[in-house]
């Protein structure tokens, strides 16, 4: 099994466990804590799955390009605010 398949299998397993715990959340605080931890773990695995392979390079560029300002955009950016403040 390759890395991508292992992550996909882990995600599907966590989804099944989360669905079971979802019905028991109100019964006990321990179930609620476990449910929240598993949701976080599943989100981390999904993010890792998105970053594996060639898609990682593309997503890295997309994230970094959002920081740059292109063209004559009239929209104000937070960096414009900080640039206007004189320290």
Sine and cosine of phi, psi and omega as CSV:
sin_phi,cos_phi,sin_psi,cos_psi,sin_omega,cos_omega
0.00,0.00,0.69,-0.72,0.03,-1.00
-1.00,0.03,0.10,-0.99,-0.10,-0.99
-0.88,0.48,-0.66,0.75,-0.04,-1.00
-0.90,0.44,-0.68,0.73,0.01,-1.00
-0.92,0.40,-0.60,0.80,0.04,-1.00
-0.89,0.46,-0.68,0.74,0.02,-1.00
-0.91,0.41,-0.68,0.73,0.02,-1.00
-0.88,0.47,-0.66,0.76,0.04,-1.00
-0.91,0.42,-0.63,0.77,0.03,-1.00
-0.91,0.42,-0.65,0.76,0.02,-1.00
-0.89,0.45,-0.70,0.71,-0.01,-1.00
-0.92,0.40,-0.60,0.80,0.05,-1.00
-0.90,0.43,-0.72,0.70,0.01,-1.00
-0.89,0.45,-0.58,0.81,0.03,-1.00
-0.89,0.45,-0.66,0.75,0.04,-1.00
-0.90,0.43,-0.70,0.71,0.00,-1.00
-0.91,0.42,-0.64,0.77,0.02,-1.00
-0.89,0.45,-0.65,0.76,0.02,-1.00
-0.89,0.45,-0.60,0.80,0.03,-1.00
-0.93,0.36,-0.70,0.71,-0.02,-1.00
-0.93,0.36,-0.44,0.90,-0.03,-1.00
-0.86,0.51,-0.56,0.83,-0.01,-1.00
-0.97,0.23,-0.30,0.95,-0.08,-1.00
-0.94,-0.33,0.15,0.99,-0.09,-1.00
-0.85,0.52,-0.68,0.73,-0.09,-1.00
-0.98,0.20,-0.18,0.98,-0.05,-1.00
-0.98,0.22,-0.59,0.80,-0.12,-0.99
-0.46,-0.89,0.57,-0.82,0.02,-1.00
-0.92,0.38,-0.50,0.87,0.03,-1.00
-0.89,0.45,-0.62,0.79,0.06,-1.00
-0.90,0.44,-0.64,0.77,0.00,-1.00
-0.90,0.44,-0.69,0.72,0.02,-1.00
-0.90,0.44,-0.70,0.72,0.01,-1.00
-0.90,0.44,-0.65,0.76,0.02,-1.00
-0.87,0.50,-0.74,0.68,-0.01,-1.00
-0.90,0.43,-0.66,0.75,0.02,-1.00
-0.89,0.45,-0.65,0.76,0.01,-1.00
-0.93,0.36,-0.58,0.81,0.07,-1.00
-0.88,0.47,-0.67,0.74,0.02,-1.00
-0.91,0.41,-0.69,0.72,0.00,-1.00
-0.88,0.47,-0.67,0.74,0.01,-1.00
-0.91,0.41,-0.63,0.78,0.04,-1.00
-0.90,0.43,-0.64,0.77,0.05,-1.00
-0.90,0.45,-0.66,0.75,0.01,-1.00
-0.92,0.40,-0.63,0.78,0.04,-1.00
-0.90,0.45,-0.65,0.76,0.03,-1.00
-0.91,0.42,-0.66,0.75,0.03,-1.00
-0.90,0.44,-0.62,0.79,0.03,-1.00
-0.90,0.44,-0.64,0.77,0.03,-1.00
-0.92,0.38,-0.45,0.89,-0.05,-1.00
-1.00,-0.01,-0.12,0.99,0.00,-1.00
-0.99,0.17,0.50,-0.87,0.08,-1.00
0.98,0.20,-0.37,-0.93,-0.06,-1.00
-0.94,0.34,-0.40,0.92,0.01,-1.00
-0.90,0.43,-0.38,0.93,-0.02,-1.00
-0.90,0.43,-0.67,0.74,-0.01,-1.00
-0.92,0.40,-0.68,0.74,-0.01,-1.00
-0.91,0.42,-0.70,0.71,-0.01,-1.00
-0.92,0.40,-0.54,0.84,0.05,-1.00
-0.89,0.45,-0.70,0.71,0.03,-1.00
-0.92,0.40,-0.64,0.77,0.01,-1.00
-0.89,0.46,-0.68,0.73,0.01,-1.00
-0.90,0.43,-0.65,0.76,-0.03,-1.00
-0.96,0.27,-0.49,0.87,0.00,-1.00
-0.94,0.33,-0.38,0.93,0.02,-1.00
-0.91,0.41,-0.40,0.92,-0.03,-1.00
-0.97,0.24,-0.40,0.92,-0.06,-1.00
-1.00,0.03,0.46,-0.89,0.00,-1.00
-0.95,-0.30,0.86,-0.51,-0.02,-1.00
-0.93,-0.37,0.62,-0.79,0.10,-1.00
0.95,0.31,-0.27,-0.96,-0.01,-1.00
-0.98,-0.18,0.87,0.49,-0.01,-1.00
-0.96,0.29,0.75,-0.66,-0.01,-1.00
-1.00,0.07,-0.08,1.00,-0.06,-1.00
-0.97,0.25,0.70,-0.72,-0.02,-1.00
-0.99,0.12,0.68,-0.74,0.04,-1.00
-0.95,-0.31,0.39,-0.92,0.01,-1.00
-0.89,0.46,-0.53,0.85,0.02,-1.00
-0.92,0.40,-0.48,0.88,0.06,-1.00
-0.90,0.43,-0.62,0.79,0.03,-1.00
-0.89,0.46,-0.74,0.68,-0.03,-1.00
-0.94,0.35,-0.50,0.87,0.05,-1.00
-0.94,0.33,-0.47,0.88,-0.03,-1.00
-0.99,0.15,-0.30,0.95,0.02,-1.00
-0.99,0.16,0.76,-0.65,0.03,-1.00
-0.99,-0.15,0.86,-0.50,-0.02,-1.00
-1.00,-0.02,0.00,0.00,0.00,0.00
